[in-house]
Amino acid sequence: MLLVSTPIGLGFGIYEAFRLAGGLAFLMIALVSVIGAAMATVVVTVRREKREEAACQPLANRGEVK
């Protein structure tokens, strides 16, 4: 539900910011863009580290439970 409602609310918020404050809405868009870039950087880093960790494990040890 959050994956659907958050972008919709963000869109309405930016629309209202343009309607009420005009130029200040660009600051809101910049802030949202920076936060989105930071989140994307974290996701890319986690995926890269996970891939590197999987590549370092020997094939014989994959999937074994000790």
C-alpha positions as a printed Julia matrix, in Angstrom:
66×3 Matrix{Float64}:
  0.0     0.0    0.0
  2.86    2.38   0.77
  4.4     1.72  -2.64
  1.24    3.07  -4.24
  0.19    5.82  -1.84
  3.6     7.48  -1.39
  4.18    8.5   -5.04
  0.57    9.65  -5.33
  0.89   11.79  -2.2
  4.21   13.13  -3.39
  2.66   14.14  -6.69
 -0.23   15.91  -4.96
  2.22   17.62  -2.6
  4.33   18.96  -5.45
  1.19   20.12  -7.26
  0.01   21.99  -4.17
  3.48   23.46  -3.63
  3.4    24.92  -7.16
 -0.11   26.21  -6.58
  0.65   27.86  -3.23
  4.33   28.8   -3.28
  5.38   28.71  -6.92
  9.17   28.81  -7.01
  9.61   27.14  -3.64
  8.27   23.96  -5.17
 11.58   23.63  -7.02
 13.28   23.32  -3.63
 10.87   20.55  -2.73
 11.62   18.74  -5.99
 15.36   19.14  -5.39
 15.05   17.72  -1.87
 13.01   14.74  -3.07
 15.54   14.14  -5.86
 18.49   14.14  -3.44
 16.71   11.73  -1.09
 15.83    9.46  -4.03
 19.44    9.49  -5.24
 20.66    8.6   -1.75
 18.23    5.69  -1.54
 19.25    4.47  -4.99
 22.93    4.63  -3.98
 22.25    2.47  -0.92
 20.33   -0.1   -2.98
 23.08   -0.29  -5.62
 25.77   -0.68  -2.95
 23.9    -3.45  -1.12
 23.28   -5.35  -4.36
 26.93   -5.01  -5.43
 28.23   -6.22  -2.05
 25.81   -9.14  -2.05
 26.94  -10.13  -5.55
 30.62   -9.88  -4.56
 30.03  -11.95  -1.42
 28.28  -14.66  -3.44
 31.14  -14.71  -5.95
 33.75  -15.15  -3.22
 32.15  -18.22  -1.7
 33.43  -21.53  -3.05
 30.91  -23.44  -5.13
 31.08  -26.43  -2.76
 29.94  -24.38   0.25
 26.91  -22.78  -1.39
 23.63  -23.91   0.05
 25.11  -26.18   2.71
 23.72  -25.92   6.22
 26.11  -26.67   9.03
